[in-house]
Amino acid sequence: MSFQEESTIFRQLLGDTPKIRVLEYLLEGRELDHSLGDIAEGAGINRVTLFRLWPEIEKSKLVVHTRNIGNAKLFKLNMKNAYAKSIAELFDKVINEEFKKASLGKELSH
């Protein structure tokens, strides 16, 4: 099962929408920069859908353009943005809590 197909606690809490999938992908790889093609593929959404959403995402300043490689523009989560920081903190808490539950469940089953 690929990332796109598996249900995550983040998507269960916030809704499984293309925008949430993009945010989740960018949050998971926040140290790296990504092309729009990579973001669409990694988020499991159609490129056309991403191109429709992208102006709003850029306007919100949740992402920052980092560099160009050939014709490809690369972006990453803008961790200087207060909203991006808050979303990242929420994401990390949710993921850490889910990891603790999974680890505890494994310990109890042994």
C-alpha positions in Angstrom: 0.0 0.0 0.0 1.4 3.4 -1.0 1.4 6.6 1.1 -1.4 7.9 -1.1 -3.6 4.9 -0.4 -3.1 4.5 3.3 -5.1 6.5 5.7 -3.1 8.7 8.0 -4.2 10.2 11.3 -3.5 13.7 10.0 -5.9 13.2 7.1 -8.5 11.5 9.4 -8.4 14.6 11.6 -8.3 17.3 8.9 -10.0 15.6 6.0 -8.7 13.8 3.0 -8.6 16.7 0.5 -6.0 17.5 -2.1 -4.8 20.5 -0.1 -4.4 18.5 3.1 -2.5 15.8 1.1 -0.1 18.6 -0.3 0.4 20.0 3.2 1.0 16.5 4.6 3.6 15.8 1.9 5.4 19.1 2.5 5.3 18.6 6.3 6.9 15.1 6.0 9.6 16.4 3.8 10.0 19.9 5.2 13.8 19.9 5.1 13.8 19.3 1.4 12.7 21.3 -1.6 10.4 19.8 -4.1 9.2 20.4 -7.7 5.5 20.7 -8.4 5.6 17.4 -10.2 7.2 15.7 -7.1 4.6 17.4 -4.8 1.7 16.1 -7.0 3.1 12.6 -7.2 4.1 12.5 -3.5 0.7 13.8 -2.4 -1.1 11.3 -4.7 -3.0 14.0 -6.6 -3.3 14.9 -10.2 -0.9 17.6 -11.5 -3.9 19.6 -12.8 -5.4 19.6 -9.4 -2.1 20.8 -7.9 -1.8 23.6 -10.5 -5.3 24.7 -9.6 -4.5 24.8 -5.9 -1.0 26.1 -6.0 -1.7 29.9 -6.5 -3.7 29.8 -3.2 -1.0 27.9 -1.4 1.7 30.3 -2.6 -0.4 33.3 -1.7 -0.8 32.0 1.8 3.0 32.1 2.1 3.0 28.5 3.5 5.6 27.6 0.9 8.7 29.4 -0.3 10.5 29.2 -3.6 14.0 27.9 -2.9 15.7 27.5 -6.3 15.4 26.5 -9.9 16.8 23.4 -11.6 16.4 23.9 -15.3 12.8 24.9 -15.9 11.6 23.4 -12.6 11.0 25.7 -9.7 11.5 24.1 -6.3 9.6 24.9 -3.1 9.5 23.9 0.5 7.4 24.6 3.5 8.1 28.1 4.8 9.0 27.5 8.4 9.4 31.3 8.9 5.6 31.5 8.4 3.7 31.4 11.8 0.9 29.3 10.3 3.3 26.8 8.8 5.1 26.5 12.1 1.8 25.9 13.9 0.7 23.3 11.4 4.1 21.6 11.7 3.8 21.5 15.5 0.3 20.0 15.3 1.5 17.5 12.7 4.5 16.5 14.8 2.3 16.1 17.9 -0.3 14.0 16.0 2.4 11.8 14.5 4.3 11.4 17.8 1.1 10.5 19.6 0.1 7.9 17.0 3.7 6.5 17.1 3.4 6.2 20.9 0.1 4.4 20.6 1.5 2.0 18.0 4.6 1.3 20.1 2.5 0.7 23.2 0.2 -1.6 21.3 3.2 -3.7 20.1 4.6 -3.9 23.6 1.3 -5.0 25.0 0.9 -7.7 22.4 4.3 -9.3 23.2 
